[in-house]
Amino acid sequence: MRKLVKYLKNYKKESVIGPLFKLLEACFELLVPLIMARIIDVGIKNRDLPYILQMGSILVAFGVLGLICSLTAQYFAAKAAVGFGTELRHDLFKHIGELSYAEVDKAGNSTLITRMTSDINQVQSGVNLVLRLFLRSPFIVVGALVMAFTISVKLSIIFVIAVPLLSLVIYGIMFVTIPLYKRVQKSLDRVLLTTRENLTGVRVVRAFRTQEREKKEFAEQSDGLMKLQVLVGRISALLNPVTYIIVNGAIIAIVWFGGIEVNTGVLTQGEVIALVNYMSQILLALVALSNLIITFTKALASAGRINEIFALEPSIRDGHGGKEQNTAGSKIELKQVEFCYEGDKSPVLSHIDVAIRKGETIGIIGGTGSGKTTFVNLLPRFYDVTSGEVLIDGVNVKEYSLDHLRKKFGIVPQKAVLFHGTIRDNMRYGKEDATEEEIWEALRIAQAEEIVEKKSNKLDAIISEGGKNLSGGQRQRLTIARALVRKPEILILDDSGSALDFATDAKLRKAIREHTEEMTVLIVSQRAASIMQADCILVLDQGEIAGMGTHESLLKECSIYQEICYSQLSEEEVARHA
């Protein structure tokens, strides 16, 4: 939690004013039992109505002043807590955005979402309560104890016994519940992960008729979460009864021994009532403190989980080289590249030696798991190589600033991703100042013009979250258009035609070939037909280069390429492209 206190630096005034006004309210509250004692011992005893009204007026004035102080404290505490939560949320979002694919894969999407939402909300609530009560409750307890000593030293011994007992109970419950709250949050992560996977893959679940299995798995995880929450709830529920037993026992002792003191004339009836009120104030203060501790315990657990994300250092850092160059396309070189995913001993790519000239179109093909996507992910530094070098225009990609490096690329991922908003907004995602002409040109090249033309609002047509109101092929074409709008030096098409029919795919490849002469184009595909016309074809097998050359040369020299081609096309089709 200490690491997160810095987010209150812009709210120092609010963080001071809030607790101070709560202390002022507490001072008014501590004076009330003394006034009540005077009303009983003087006003009621002497039947002095004017005196009772006078003291009553003072009580009302203290009540109004206490209310004003309480509202003021609540306002400043809430302002500080909300500001704290907002700045923490912004900083965490920024930090997550700086993490590489490796760190995001390690943490998991569901975990990151939980940290951004429920965990930050929990910490924010903890800060709010702490600012309001962390001084007030202890001040009430200590103040009531001191006031009790001013009334009767003998009866104050009851206070001296009761308060440490209450503190011991609170500390014991806090000690037990903190690790349990951490387990609850981890269990909640698992439930959220299962929920997310089921909602995302609902079609697959229904297609394979595994609803019952998924329901059973979810029920087990949900029941586990419930049992943990019930256990924590039971332990936390002990707090109020135990504290009430101790405090009420102390009140009985005060009334019992106080009655004896009244009979002997040592104390007055009003002073005994004042002592009872002070013990009740201690009870209320400690109940509030216990609720604060429960909330703060949850906040501590959530803060620890947030700090775990902040502790994830981005493995990919900005370089300092890579001067701006107005080049038409880019030369790409991979020298003795090897790459392993974190936790994996066997390399996904190894012995990769490739040189790609500016303006070339390169086809990349291979079986599933051969490393095709990993290969293209190394170029814009979504991952860093384990060993070897990746060079763009003769400069190691690690020396470029990430912003400068990635401006060179237009990337169409395997899974087409569109954002909620208009088609125009999505097209301008990579180039904010893109003109209408540039957008329509990109749409024509990507064979997406007809998609937009059919929309009543054209470029202003709304795309739902994830592009769910479009077909898979439409999403892919619009995603390709978005990449083309920015006119990148390097265009990466990662299996971007998988949802297209052969005719549309052929038109798309022809249009890209005709309009991207100055671009270096890398086409990753499972289809041999999609990469046959490439200037050079790279064949990957189990992470290594099995062949490299034109379609004609690979048909003669590379058995793996032959196998891929003849498994997808007839001999006549293969020969026609040769």
C-alpha positions as CSV (number, residue, x, y, z in Angstrom):
1,M,0.0,0.0,0.0
2,R,2.9,2.4,0.7
3,K,3.9,2.3,-2.9
4,L,0.5,3.6,-3.9
5,V,0.4,6.5,-1.5
6,K,2.2,8.6,-4.1
7,Y,-1.1,8.9,-6.0
8,L,-2.3,11.2,-3.2
9,K,0.4,13.7,-3.8
10,N,-1.9,16.0,-5.8
11,Y,-4.5,15.8,-3.0
12,K,-2.4,16.7,0.0
13,K,-4.8,19.5,1.1
14,E,-7.8,17.2,0.9
15,S,-5.9,14.4,2.7
16,V,-5.2,16.8,5.6
17,I,-8.5,18.8,5.8
18,G,-10.7,15.6,5.8
19,P,-9.1,14.0,8.9
20,L,-8.8,17.3,10.7
21,F,-12.5,18.0,10.4
22,K,-13.3,14.5,11.6
23,L,-11.1,15.2,14.6
24,L,-13.1,18.4,15.2
25,E,-16.3,16.5,15.0
26,A,-14.8,14.0,17.5
27,C,-14.0,16.8,20.0
28,F,-17.7,18.0,19.9
29,E,-18.8,14.3,20.5
30,L,-16.5,13.9,23.5
31,L,-18.0,17.0,25.2
32,V,-21.6,15.7,24.9
33,P,-21.4,13.2,27.9
34,L,-20.2,16.0,30.2
35,I,-23.1,18.3,29.2
36,M,-25.5,15.4,29.7
37,A,-24.0,14.9,33.2
38,R,-24.6,18.6,34.0
39,I,-28.2,18.3,32.8
40,I,-28.8,15.3,35.1
41,D,-26.9,16.5,38.1
42,V,-28.0,20.2,38.0
43,G,-30.9,20.7,35.8
44,I,-33.0,17.6,36.5
45,K,-31.9,17.4,40.2
46,N,-32.9,21.0,40.9
47,R,-35.8,21.0,38.4
48,D,-34.2,23.9,36.7
49,L,-35.9,24.1,33.3
50,P,-34.0,27.2,32.0
51,Y,-30.7,25.5,32.8
52,I,-31.9,22.3,31.0
53,L,-32.9,24.4,27.9
54,Q,-29.6,26.2,28.0
55,M,-27.6,23.0,28.1
56,G,-30.0,21.5,25.5
57,S,-29.3,24.4,23.2
58,I,-25.6,23.8,23.6
59,L,-26.1,20.1,22.7
60,V,-28.1,21.1,19.5
61,A,-25.3,23.5,18.6
62,F,-22.7,20.9,19.0
63,G,-24.8,18.5,16.9
64,V,-25.1,21.0,14.0
65,L,-21.4,21.9,14.2
66,G,-20.6,18.1,14.2
67,L,-22.8,17.6,11.2
68,I,-21.1,20.4,9.3
69,C,-17.7,19.0,10.2
70,S,-18.7,15.5,9.2
71,L,-20.0,16.6,5.8
72,T,-16.9,18.7,5.1
73,A,-14.7,15.8,6.0
74,Q,-16.7,13.5,3.8
75,Y,-16.4,15.9,0.9
76,F,-12.6,16.2,1.1
77,A,-12.0,12.6,1.8
78,A,-14.2,11.5,-1.2
79,K,-12.5,14.0,-3.4
80,A,-9.0,12.7,-2.4
81,A,-10.1,9.0,-2.8
82,V,-11.7,9.5,-6.2
83,G,-8.7,11.5,-7.4
84,F,-6.4,8.8,-6.0
85,G,-8.4,6.0,-7.8
86,T,-8.5,8.0,-11.1
87,E,-4.7,8.7,-11.2
88,L,-3.9,5.1,-10.2
89,R,-6.3,3.7,-12.9
90,H,-4.6,6.0,-15.5
91,D,-1.1,5.0,-14.4
92,L,-2.0,1.3,-14.4
93,F,-3.6,1.5,-17.8
94,K,-0.5,3.2,-19.1
95,H,1.8,0.6,-17.6
96,I,-0.2,-2.3,-19.0
97,G,0.0,-0.5,-22.4
98,E,3.8,-0.5,-22.2
99,L,4.0,-4.2,-21.4
100,S,5.2,-6.5,-24.2
101,Y,3.3,-9.5,-25.5
102,A,5.4,-11.7,-23.1
103,E,4.3,-9.8,-19.9
104,V,0.6,-9.7,-21.1
105,D,0.7,-13.4,-21.8
106,K,2.2,-14.1,-18.4
107,A,-0.4,-12.0,-16.4
108,G,-3.4,-13.0,-18.4
109,N,-6.2,-10.7,-19.7
110,S,-8.8,-11.6,-17.1
111,T,-6.3,-10.8,-14.3
112,L,-5.4,-7.5,-15.8
113,I,-9.1,-6.6,-16.1
114,T,-9.7,-7.5,-12.5
115,R,-6.8,-5.3,-11.4
116,M,-8.1,-2.4,-13.4
117,T,-11.6,-2.6,-12.0
118,S,-12.5,-4.4,-8.8
119,D,-9.0,-4.1,-7.2
120,I,-8.7,-0.4,-7.8
121,N,-12.2,0.2,-6.6
122,Q,-11.4,-1.7,-3.4
123,V,-8.3,0.3,-2.8
124,Q,-10.2,3.6,-3.5
125,S,-12.8,2.6,-0.9
126,G,-10.0,1.8,1.6
127,V,-8.5,5.2,1.1
128,N,-11.8,6.9,1.6
129,L,-12.5,5.2,4.9
130,V,-8.9,5.6,6.1
131,L,-9.0,9.4,5.5
132,R,-12.3,9.6,7.4
133,L,-11.7,7.2,10.3
134,F,-8.0,6.5,10.8
135,L,-7.6,9.5,13.2
136,R,-11.2,9.9,14.4
137,S,-11.7,6.4,15.8
138,P,-8.4,6.1,17.8
139,F,-8.9,9.8,18.9
140,I,-12.4,8.9,20.2
141,V,-11.1,5.8,22.0
142,V,-8.1,7.7,23.6
143,G,-10.2,10.8,24.3
144,A,-13.0,8.8,26.0
145,L,-10.4,7.0,28.1
146,V,-8.8,10.3,29.2
147,M,-12.3,11.8,30.0
148,A,-13.1,8.7,32.0
149,F,-10.0,9.3,34.1
150,T,-11.1,12.9,34.8
151,I,-14.4,11.5,36.2
152,S,-13.2,8.5,38.2
153,V,-9.7,6.9,38.3
154,K,-11.1,3.8,39.9
155,L,-13.8,3.1,37.3
156,S,-11.4,3.9,34.6
157,I,-9.6,0.7,35.3
158,I,-12.5,-1.0,33.5
159,F,-11.7,1.1,30.4
160,V,-8.0,0.1,30.7
161,I,-9.0,-3.6,30.7
162,A,-11.6,-3.4,28.0
163,V,-9.7,-1.4,25.4
164,P,-6.7,-3.7,25.1
165,L,-9.0,-6.7,24.9
166,L,-10.9,-5.1,22.0
167,S,-7.6,-4.2,20.2
168,L,-6.4,-7.8,20.6
169,V,-9.6,-9.2,19.0
170,I,-9.4,-6.7,16.1
171,Y,-5.7,-7.5,15.4
172,G,-6.3,-11.3,15.6
173,I,-9.2,-11.2,13.1
174,M,-7.1,-8.9,10.8
175,F,-4.2,-11.3,11.0
176,V,-6.3,-14.3,9.9
177,T,-8.4,-12.5,7.2
178,I,-5.6,-10.8,5.1
179,P,-4.2,-14.0,3.5
180,L,-7.8,-15.3,3.0
181,Y,-8.8,-12.2,1.1
182,K,-5.8,-12.7,-1.2
183,R,-7.1,-16.3,-1.9
184,V,-10.6,-14.9,-2.6
185,Q,-9.2,-12.5,-5.2
186,K,-7.2,-15.3,-6.9
187,S,-10.3,-17.5,-6.9
188,L,-12.3,-14.6,-8.4
189,D,-9.6,-14.4,-11.2
190,R,-10.2,-18.0,-12.1
191,V,-14.0,-17.5,-12.2
192,L,-13.6,-14.5,-14.5
193,L,-11.2,-16.4,-16.7
194,T,-13.6,-19.2,-17.2
195,T,-16.5,-16.8,-17.8
196,R,-14.5,-14.9,-20.4
197,E,-13.4,-18.1,-22.2
198,N,-17.0,-19.4,-22.3
199,L,-18.5,-16.1,-23.6
200,T,-15.8,-15.8,-26.2
201,G,-16.0,-19.4,-27.3
202,V,-19.7,-19.9,-26.9
203,R,-20.1,-21.1,-30.5
204,V,-17.4,-23.7,-30.0
205,V,-18.9,-24.9,-26.7
206,R,-22.3,-25.3,-28.4
207,A,-20.9,-26.9,-31.5
208,F,-19.1,-29.6,-29.5
209,R,-22.0,-29.8,-27.0
210,T,-19.8,-29.4,-24.0
211,Q,-22.2,-27.1,-22.1
212,E,-22.7,-29.6,-19.2
213,R,-18.9,-30.0,-18.8
214,E,-18.4,-26.2,-18.8
215,K,-21.3,-25.7,-16.4
216,K,-19.7,-28.3,-14.0
217,E,-16.3,-26.6,-14.2
218,F,-17.8,-23.2,-13.6
219,A,-19.9,-24.5,-10.7
220,E,-16.8,-26.0,-9.1
221,Q,-14.9,-22.8,-9.3
222,S,-17.9,-20.7,-8.2
223,D,-18.5,-23.0,-5.2
224,G,-14.8,-22.8,-4.3
225,L,-15.1,-19.0,-4.4
226,M,-18.3,-19.1,-2.3
227,K,-16.7,-21.3,0.3
228,L,-13.8,-19.0,0.7
229,Q,-16.1,-16.0,0.9
230,V,-18.2,-17.7,3.5
231,L,-15.1,-18.6,5.5
232,V,-13.9,-15.0,5.4
233,G,-17.4,-13.7,6.2
234,R,-17.7,-16.0,9.2
235,I,-14.4,-14.9,10.7
236,S,-15.1,-11.3,10.0
237,A,-18.6,-11.7,11.4
238,L,-17.0,-12.6,14.8
239,L,-15.8,-9.1,15.1
240,N,-19.0,-7.3,16.0
241,P,-20.4,-9.9,18.5
242,V,-17.1,-10.2,20.3
243,T,-16.6,-6.5,20.6
244,Y,-20.2,-6.0,21.8
245,I,-19.8,-8.7,24.4
246,I,-16.6,-7.0,25.8
247,V,-18.1,-3.5,25.7
248,N,-21.5,-4.4,27.2
249,G,-19.7,-6.4,29.9
250,A,-17.7,-3.2,30.6
251,I,-20.9,-1.1,30.7
252,I,-22.4,-3.6,33.2
253,A,-19.3,-3.3,35.4
254,I,-19.5,0.5,35.2
255,V,-23.1,0.6,36.2
256,W,-22.5,-2.0,39.0
257,F,-19.5,-0.3,40.6
258,G,-20.7,3.1,39.7
259,G,-23.9,2.5,41.6
260,I,-21.8,1.7,44.7
261,E,-19.8,4.9,44.2
262,V,-23.1,6.9,43.9
263,N,-24.4,5.4,47.2
264,T,-21.2,6.4,49.0
265,G,-21.3,9.9,47.5
266,V,-18.0,9.6,45.5
267,L,-19.8,9.9,42.2
268,T,-23.0,11.6,41.0
269,Q,-25.6,9.9,38.8
270,G,-24.7,12.1,35.9
271,E,-21.1,11.1,36.1
272,V,-22.0,7.4,35.9
273,I,-24.2,8.1,32.9
274,A,-21.3,10.0,31.4
275,L,-19.0,7.0,31.9
276,V,-21.6,4.7,30.3
277,N,-21.8,7.2,27.3
278,Y,-18.0,7.2,27.0
279,M,-17.9,3.4,26.9
280,S,-20.7,3.5,24.2
281,Q,-18.6,5.9,22.2
282,I,-15.6,3.6,22.5
283,L,-17.9,0.8,21.2
284,L,-19.1,2.8,18.2
285,A,-15.6,4.0,17.5
286,L,-14.2,0.5,17.6
287,V,-17.0,-0.9,15.5
288,A,-16.2,1.8,12.9
289,L,-12.5,1.0,13.3
290,S,-13.2,-2.7,12.8
291,N,-15.2,-2.0,9.6
292,L,-12.3,0.2,8.5
293,I,-9.8,-2.6,9.2
294,I,-11.9,-5.1,7.2
295,T,-12.1,-2.7,4.3
296,F,-8.5,-1.8,4.7
297,T,-7.5,-5.5,4.8
298,K,-9.3,-6.0,1.5
299,A,-7.6,-2.8,0.2
300,L,-4.2,-4.1,1.2
301,A,-4.8,-7.4,-0.6
302,S,-5.9,-5.5,-3.7
303,A,-3.0,-3.1,-3.4
304,G,-0.6,-6.1,-3.3
305,R,-2.2,-7.5,-6.5
306,I,-2.0,-4.1,-8.2
307,N,1.7,-3.8,-7.3
308,E,2.3,-7.2,-8.8
309,I,1.3,-5.7,-12.2
310,F,3.5,-2.6,-11.6
311,A,6.3,-5.0,-10.7
312,L,6.1,-6.5,-14.3
313,E,8.8,-4.6,-16.1
314,P,8.4,-4.3,-19.8
315,S,11.0,-6.6,-21.4
316,I,11.0,-4.4,-24.5
317,R,12.4,-0.9,-24.0
318,D,12.8,2.1,-26.4
319,G,16.1,2.3,-28.2
320,H,18.0,5.5,-28.9
321,G,19.0,5.1,-32.6
322,G,17.0,4.9,-35.7
323,K,17.0,8.4,-37.2
324,E,14.0,9.4,-39.2
325,Q,14.4,8.2,-42.8
326,N,12.2,9.0,-45.8
327,T,12.7,5.7,-47.4
328,A,10.4,3.9,-49.9
329,G,10.1,0.6,-48.2
330,S,12.6,-1.0,-45.9
331,K,15.4,-3.6,-46.1
332,I,14.9,-6.4,-43.6
333,E,17.6,-8.7,-42.3
334,L,17.5,-11.5,-39.7
335,K,20.9,-12.8,-38.7
336,Q,21.2,-16.1,-36.8
337,V,17.9,-15.4,-35.1
338,E,16.7,-17.7,-32.4
339,F,13.5,-17.2,-30.3
340,C,12.0,-19.0,-27.3
341,Y,8.8,-18.1,-25.5
342,E,9.3,-17.6,-21.7
343,G,9.2,-20.8,-19.9
344,D,9.8,-22.9,-23.0
345,K,13.2,-24.6,-23.4
346,S,12.8,-25.5,-27.1
347,P,13.1,-22.6,-29.6
348,V,10.1,-21.6,-31.7
349,L,12.5,-20.2,-34.3
350,S,16.2,-21.1,-34.8
351,H,19.0,-20.5,-37.3
352,I,17.0,-17.9,-39.2
353,D,19.1,-16.1,-41.7
354,V,17.1,-13.9,-44.1
355,A,17.7,-10.8,-46.2
356,I,14.6,-9.0,-47.7
357,R,15.2,-6.2,-50.1
358,K,13.1,-3.0,-50.2
359,G,9.9,-3.3,-52.2
360,E,9.9,-7.1,-52.3
361,T,6.8,-9.2,-51.7
362,I,7.7,-12.1,-49.5
363,G,5.4,-15.1,-48.9
364,I,5.8,-17.1,-45.7
365,I,4.2,-20.5,-45.6
366,G,4.5,-23.6,-43.4
367,G,2.6,-26.0,-41.3
368,T,0.7,-25.1,-38.1
369,G,3.2,-24.2,-35.4
370,S,6.1,-23.7,-37.8
371,G,6.7,-20.2,-36.4
372,K,5.2,-18.0,-39.2
373,T,3.4,-15.5,-36.9
374,T,6.3,-15.5,-34.5
375,F,8.6,-14.6,-37.4
376,V,6.7,-11.5,-38.4
377,N,6.1,-10.5,-34.7
378,L,9.8,-10.1,-34.2
379,L,10.1,-7.4,-36.9
380,P,8.1,-4.6,-35.0
381,R,9.4,-5.9,-31.7
382,F,6.3,-7.4,-30.3
383,Y,8.8,-9.9,-29.0
384,D,12.6,-9.6,-28.7
385,V,14.8,-12.3,-30.2
386,T,16.5,-14.7,-27.7
387,S,19.7,-14.4,-29.8
388,G,20.8,-13.0,-33.1
389,E,19.8,-9.7,-34.7
390,V,16.8,-8.2,-36.5
391,L,17.8,-5.2,-38.7
392,I,15.6,-2.7,-40.5
393,D,17.6,-0.5,-42.9
394,G,20.8,-1.8,-41.4
395,V,19.8,-0.7,-37.9
396,N,19.1,-3.2,-35.1
397,V,15.4,-2.9,-34.2
398,K,16.4,-2.6,-30.5
399,E,18.1,0.7,-31.3
400,Y,14.9,2.3,-32.7
401,S,12.4,4.1,-30.5
402,L,9.3,1.9,-30.5
403,D,7.2,4.7,-31.9
404,H,9.5,5.3,-34.8
405,L,9.9,1.6,-35.5
406,R,6.2,0.8,-35.5
407,K,5.3,3.7,-37.7
408,K,7.1,1.8,-40.4
409,F,4.6,-1.0,-40.2
410,G,1.1,-1.7,-41.3
411,I,0.0,-4.9,-39.6
412,V,-3.1,-7.0,-40.3
413,P,-3.2,-9.7,-37.5
414,Q,-4.6,-13.2,-37.7
415,K,-7.6,-12.2,-35.8
416,A,-9.2,-9.1,-37.4
417,V,-9.8,-6.5,-34.6
418,L,-12.1,-3.5,-35.1
419,F,-13.2,-1.0,-32.5
420,H,-16.6,0.3,-31.6
421,G,-17.2,3.5,-33.5
422,T,-17.6,4.5,-37.1
423,I,-15.8,3.0,-40.1
424,R,-14.1,6.4,-40.6
425,D,-12.8,6.2,-37.0
426,N,-11.4,2.8,-37.6
427,M,-9.8,3.8,-40.8
428,R,-8.1,6.7,-39.1
429,Y,-6.8,4.6,-36.3
430,G,-3.3,4.4,-37.7
431,K,-3.4,7.8,-39.4
432,E,-5.5,10.5,-37.7
433,D,-5.3,13.0,-40.5
434,A,-6.2,10.6,-43.3
435,T,-8.3,12.3,-46.0
436,E,-11.5,10.9,-47.5
437,E,-9.6,10.1,-50.7
438,E,-6.9,8.1,-48.8
439,I,-9.6,6.1,-47.0
440,W,-11.5,5.3,-50.1
441,E,-8.3,4.4,-52.0
442,A,-7.4,2.0,-49.2
443,L,-10.9,0.5,-49.2
444,R,-10.7,-0.1,-53.0
445,I,-7.3,-1.9,-52.7
446,A,-8.6,-4.0,-49.8
447,Q,-11.8,-5.0,-51.8
448,A,-13.8,-3.3,-49.0
449,E,-15.4,-0.5,-51.0
450,E,-18.6,-2.4,-51.6
451,I,-19.0,-3.1,-47.9
452,V,-19.0,0.6,-47.1
453,E,-21.1,1.6,-50.2
454,K,-23.9,-0.7,-49.0
455,K,-24.1,1.1,-45.7
456,S,-26.6,3.9,-45.5
457,N,-24.2,6.2,-43.6
458,K,-21.1,5.1,-45.7
459,L,-18.0,6.0,-43.7
460,D,-20.1,7.1,-40.7
461,A,-21.7,3.7,-40.4
462,I,-21.3,2.3,-36.8
463,I,-19.2,-0.8,-36.1
464,S,-20.1,-2.6,-33.0
465,E,-17.6,-3.8,-30.4
466,G,-15.1,-6.1,-32.1
467,G,-16.9,-5.7,-35.4
468,K,-19.6,-8.2,-34.4
469,N,-22.1,-6.7,-36.9
470,L,-19.8,-7.7,-39.8
471,S,-18.9,-11.0,-41.2
472,G,-15.4,-12.5,-40.8
473,G,-14.4,-11.6,-44.4
474,Q,-15.7,-8.1,-44.1
475,R,-13.8,-7.6,-40.9
476,Q,-10.6,-8.8,-42.5
477,R,-11.0,-6.5,-45.5
478,L,-11.6,-3.5,-43.4
479,T,-8.6,-4.4,-41.2
480,I,-6.4,-4.6,-44.3
481,A,-7.8,-1.2,-45.5
482,R,-6.9,0.3,-42.1
483,A,-3.3,-0.9,-42.5
484,L,-3.1,0.5,-46.0
485,V,-4.4,4.0,-45.1
486,R,-1.2,4.8,-43.2
487,K,0.9,3.9,-46.3
488,P,3.5,2.0,-44.3
489,E,7.0,1.1,-45.5
490,I,6.4,-2.5,-44.4
491,L,3.0,-4.3,-44.8
492,I,2.5,-7.5,-42.8
493,L,-0.5,-9.6,-43.8
494,D,-0.7,-12.4,-41.2
495,D,-3.1,-15.0,-42.7
496,S,-5.4,-12.0,-43.4
497,G,-7.2,-13.8,-46.3
498,S,-8.3,-16.9,-44.3
499,A,-12.0,-15.8,-44.2
500,L,-12.1,-14.7,-47.9
501,D,-13.3,-16.7,-50.8
502,F,-10.6,-17.6,-53.4
503,A,-11.9,-15.0,-55.9
504,T,-11.9,-12.1,-53.5
505,D,-8.5,-13.3,-52.2
506,A,-7.1,-13.3,-55.7
507,K,-8.5,-9.8,-56.4
508,L,-7.0,-8.6,-53.1
509,R,-3.6,-10.0,-53.9
510,K,-3.6,-8.4,-57.3
511,A,-4.6,-5.0,-56.0
512,I,-2.0,-5.1,-53.3
513,R,0.6,-6.1,-55.8
514,E,-0.3,-3.2,-58.2
515,H,-0.6,-0.5,-55.6
516,T,2.1,-1.3,-53.1
517,E,5.2,-1.4,-55.4
518,E,7.2,0.8,-53.0
519,M,6.2,-1.2,-49.9
520,T,8.0,-4.3,-48.5
521,V,5.1,-6.8,-48.2
522,L,5.2,-9.9,-46.1
523,I,2.3,-12.3,-46.6
524,V,1.8,-15.1,-44.1
525,S,-0.6,-17.7,-45.4
526,Q,-1.7,-21.3,-45.1
527,R,-2.8,-21.2,-48.7
528,A,-0.2,-21.9,-51.3
529,A,-2.2,-20.0,-53.9
530,S,-2.0,-16.8,-51.8
531,I,1.8,-16.6,-52.0
532,M,2.7,-18.2,-55.4
533,Q,3.2,-14.8,-57.1
534,A,5.5,-13.5,-54.4
535,D,9.0,-12.4,-55.3
536,C,10.3,-14.8,-52.8
537,I,8.7,-17.5,-50.7
538,L,10.0,-18.5,-47.3
539,V,9.1,-22.0,-46.2
540,L,9.2,-22.7,-42.4
541,D,9.2,-26.1,-40.8
542,Q,9.5,-26.6,-37.0
543,G,11.0,-23.2,-36.6
544,E,13.7,-23.5,-39.2
545,I,14.0,-22.4,-42.9
546,A,13.2,-25.4,-45.0
547,G,13.4,-23.5,-48.3
548,M,13.6,-20.0,-49.8
549,G,13.1,-19.0,-53.4
550,T,10.5,-18.5,-56.1
551,H,7.5,-20.8,-56.6
552,E,9.3,-22.5,-59.5
553,S,12.5,-23.1,-57.7
554,L,10.9,-24.4,-54.5
555,L,8.8,-26.8,-56.6
556,K,12.0,-28.3,-57.8
557,E,14.1,-28.1,-54.6
558,C,11.8,-28.1,-51.5
559,S,9.9,-31.3,-50.7
560,I,7.9,-29.6,-47.9
561,Y,6.7,-26.9,-50.3
562,Q,5.8,-29.5,-52.9
563,E,3.8,-31.4,-50.3
564,I,1.9,-28.2,-49.3
565,C,1.1,-27.3,-52.9
566,Y,0.0,-30.7,-54.1
567,S,-2.2,-31.2,-51.0
568,Q,-4.1,-28.0,-51.8
569,L,-4.0,-27.7,-55.6
570,S,-4.2,-30.0,-58.6
571,E,-1.1,-30.7,-60.6
572,E,-2.5,-28.6,-63.4
573,E,-3.0,-25.6,-61.1
574,V,0.5,-25.9,-59.7
575,A,2.0,-26.2,-63.2
576,R,-0.1,-23.2,-64.4
577,H,1.5,-21.0,-61.7
578,A,5.0,-22.4,-62.3
